[in-house]
Structures are given as structure tokens and as C-alpha cells.
Amino acid sequence: MPAWLAAMSWLVAHDVWPTWTALDPPPLRVVSGAGKNESRAQFTISDDLGRVGTVWTTYQIDETAIRRDDQMWVERLPVEITPLRVTVSSDYTVEGVLDEFTLRLETAEADLKLHGERFPSDFSFTIESGPLAKAFKVPLSSGGLFTGAFNPFSELGTLQVGKKWRMQVVNPVAMLTGMGNRFIPLLVEVTGEERIATPDGVKNCMVVESPSAKAWVDADGRVQVQEVTLPVVGLLRIVREAGFDEPERLKARRASLGGRRAKQR
């Protein structure tokens, strides 16, 4: 009996208790310039072999809501699905809580759309591929924040060491290939502080970690560096750049994907 009690105590301490003590995700906090209602950033995606692609992120802010738009252009991956364009639109309440989420994947062979809306106990999703559509639900208890795998962390506020929350990362590679889970549940925790080099100089950043993702967030809530490990793909590193190349973003938005001309949006 004592051995059994000890084993159960270990299980609760290591597996159950962290889930029980996880809180809701910290609210989105967007730092914009004086007199502006928008913020934007550009990130480089890379792996062990070098550059993989680019992410452009913009935030639009008004009195009633916050809109986050991510555009990713991926030129190279270990699986034959590139070039790949991913666009993600995330609508947050003015308090910074995710309310609606739409992800679109475009390759030469596929055009998929995933749309989700928050309800009291779950996120209700519809995935569309051509004329085919399928609906399903994901309980909010497994994480009420959904993001794309190529830019998983949004700008975050109110971070303290020891803070935990649950979130879900949508894996585009799994959606296109069927390899791995479409949704990767994460239990993340703020584990400490580190000083890292950024485009604005060396900064002290809070470190947010989970078994398959990690981020460095500065004192203003800006995510400076992210890392995510995906099945088949491996480790990707997403690093904030100094500028925002609007012509390059528009070029990626309109680029042909292997002979199939994407619709202009």
C-alpha cells in the first residue's frame, strides 16, 4: 500500500497537477506606436540547413476588437508540399481573448480552409477542401487559444515565472500530408528569464516553454524568438527581423504555386 500511494502521488505531481493548475492563456497585449491602431512584425523561419521561409504579422486594434493576421511563405521543408502559403486570421475580444480563428493553406495541389468559433464550452471548427467540408469540436478545457505552427505565440502580457496555460497549435504539415496530429496540445509554462540579442539590442526576455515549443518574450510583450518542433519537419526557429518588407509580403501573397494561380484576396 505505501508503494502504491507513493506511485499515485508521483503521478498526480508530474502529470495531473500541472494540468489542474494551468490557467487561461494570458491576454493578447499589442504594443503600437503613439497615435497608431496597428502593429506589424516580420520573422524569419529557419532550420538546421538555413532559411525556410518568412512570416509577416499585423495587428489591427479598435475599441471593440483586435485582429491578428499572419501570412507565411514557406519555400522548403523535408516533405514535398512547398512552396506553401499559409494565412491565419485571428479575431480577439478587446480584452485579448481569442474569439474566432481562420487558417488557409495553399499549395500547388491543395487549398484547405479551417475555421473555428468560440462557444461557451468548446471551439467549433469546420475544415473545407474544395466541395468537401467536415465539422468537429475541440473542448476549451484542452486549450482555448489556437495558433498556427509557423508562428505559435502572439504578443503576450502579464508574464510571471511559474505561470502556466494550455493552448493548441494547428500543424499545417499534418493537415496536408496526414502525418502527425492536426492539433498539437501544449501545456506551456513561464520558466525563467534570459538575455538575448534582438533587432533592438540585447534584451531581458521571459522564457515560455513546453515539450515542443519555446518562446522568448520581451518586457513589452513582443515575441522575439520562437522555436517549435513538428513531426516529420523537426525543429523550426522563428526570429523577429528589424524591418517589415511590404513589397515582399505582397509578392508572396500573389505568387503562383506551381502553376495554380492563387485567388487574389
N, C-alpha and C positions, 0 to 999 in steps of 0.2 A: 504493500500500500504506500509507504513513503516514497518508493521509487516512482510509482505511478503519479503521485501528487507532484513530485519534482518535475517529471516529464511534462505534465499538463501546465505547470507554472511556467516552464520554459517556452512552451507553445504559445501561451497567452502573451508572454512578454515580447516574443520575437515576431509573431505573425498576426495575432488578433488585436492586441492593444494598439499598435501603430495605426491600424485601420479605424478602430473606435475613436482614437484621439485626433484623427485627421479632421481638419476644419474645411469650410468652404474656401475656394480659391481667393486670394487677395484681390480686391477690386482693381480693374484697369485704371492706371493713372498715366495720363498723357501730358507731357511737358511740351508746351508750344511757346513760340516766341511772343513777345509783348504785342497785344492787339491782334493776334492771329487766332484762327479757329482750326488750324491744321498743323500736323507734324508729319515728317516723312524721313525715311531712312533707307539705306541700301546696304546689302550684305553680300559677301562672297561665300559660296558654298564650295568646300574642298574636301578631298580625301587624302589618303597617303600618296597618291600619284599626282596630286595637284588640283587645279581648279575644276570644279564640276559644273557650276552654274552661278546664277545671280538671283537675289531676292530683292524686290522693291516693295516697301511697306509704307502706306499712307494712312493717317488718321484724320477724320473729319469730325469736328466737335460742334454741337449746338446746345441749346438749353434743354433739349428733351432726350438726346441720344448721342452715342459715339459710334462711328462707323470705321472699322479697320478693313483695309483692302490690301491683300498680299498678291503679288504676281511673281511667279518663279519661272525661270527659263533654265532648264537642265539639259546640258549638252552631252553628258557622258555618265553612264552607270554600268555596273557589271552585267546588267541584263539588257537585252535588245529592245528597249522601249523608247530610246531617245532618238531625236530631240523630243523633249517633253515640256509642255506648258501647263502650269498649274495656277489657277486663280482662286483665291479664297476671299469671300466677303463675310465679315462678322459684324453683327449689329449688337451693341451693348446698350443697356439702360444708362441713364445719366449717372447712376450710382456705380457703373462699371461692371455690371453683371451681364454675362452673355445671354442674349435673348433669341438670336437666330443665326444660322450658320449655313453657308452655301459654298461648296467646293466643286470646281470643274477641272477635269483632266482632259487634255488633248494630245494625241499622238497621231502619227500617220494612219494608224489603223483603228483608233478608238476615240470616242467622245463621250465621257461619262460625267454625270452630274449627281452630286449628293447634297440634299437639302434637309436641314433639321430645324425644328422649332421647339422652344421650351414650353412644357406644360408643368402642372404642379408637382408631379412625381417622376417625370421622365422627359427625355428628348425624343420627339417623334421624327423619324427620318424617312425619306424617300430617295432611292437610288434609281437613276434613269440611264438607260443605254439604248439610244435610238427609240424605237416604239415600245420597248420593254421597260416596265417600272416595278419596283418592289418596295413595300413599306415595312418598317420594323421600328422597334423602340429600344432605347438604352436608358436604364434607370438612372436618375440623378444621384442615387446613393453610390454609384460607381464612378462618379465624377461629373460635375455639371459644367465643366469647361472643355470645349472641343477645339483643337487647333490642327493645323497641317504639319506633317512631319518635317518639312523642309524649313520651317520657321516656328517651332513649337511654342516658344514663350513670348507673351506680349509684354508691353511695358507694365511694370508691377510697382505697387506701392505698399507701405506698411509691412516691410520685411523685418523679421527678427529671428535670431538664431533659435532653432527648435520648432519654428512654425512649420506645420505640415498641411498639405491639401491633396485632393485627388483631382485628376484631370485625364482626358482621353486624347490621344494623338492619332489622327487619321493617317494611315500609311498608303500613299498613292501607289507604291510599287505592288503591294498586295492586292489593291483594287484592280490593277491592270493585269497581273500575272496569276493571281490566285495563290501565290507563295507567301505564307505568313498570315498574320491576323490583320484584317482591315482596320481594327481599332486596337491600339496599344494602351491599356490602362496603366497609369502611372500614379504611384504614391510618392510625392516629392517632399523634400524637407530642406529648410534653410540650415546648412551645416556649419557655416563659418564665414570668414572674410578673407579676401586675398587682394593684393595689389597687382594689377595687370596693366599692360600697355594698351592704350586706346587711341583713336584718331585725335583726341583732345588731350593727350598726355597720359601719364601714369595715374590711375585712379584706384581708390579703395572700393571693392565690389563685394556684395553679398553673394555667397555661393549657394545655388539651389541644385539639389542632386536627387536622382533616382537611379535604379539599376541601369536604365537605358537612355537617360538624358541628363544633361547638366547645363547650367547657365550661370553667367557672371553678370550681376545687375548692379549698376552704379547707384549713388545716393539719390539721383533724380528719378530712379525707376527705369532708366533706359537699359535694355539688354545689350551688352557689349559683345559677348561671345556666347555661343550655344554649341552643344555637342549632342548628337542623337545617334543611337545605334539601331539600324534597321536590319531585319532578317534579309539575307542574300546580299544586301548592299554593304553592310558593315558600318564603320564609324564615319559620320559626316560632321564637319566643323563649319559653323556659320558665324562669320566675323563681320562686325559693323565696319563700313567704309567711311571715309572722310566726307564724301560728297553724295550727290544724287544725280545720276545721269539720265535725265528725262528723254533725250533722243534715243538712247539705247533701250530704255524701257518701252518706248513706242515701237521701236524696231522689233523687239521680242514679242510684243503684243500682236503685231501684224504679220509675223514671219510665217512662211509656208512650212508645213510639217510633212515633208516627204511627198509632196505632190498633192496633198489635200489642203486646199486654201481655207484657213480658218475664217469663220464668220466675223465680220467687223462688229465690235461691240461699242 
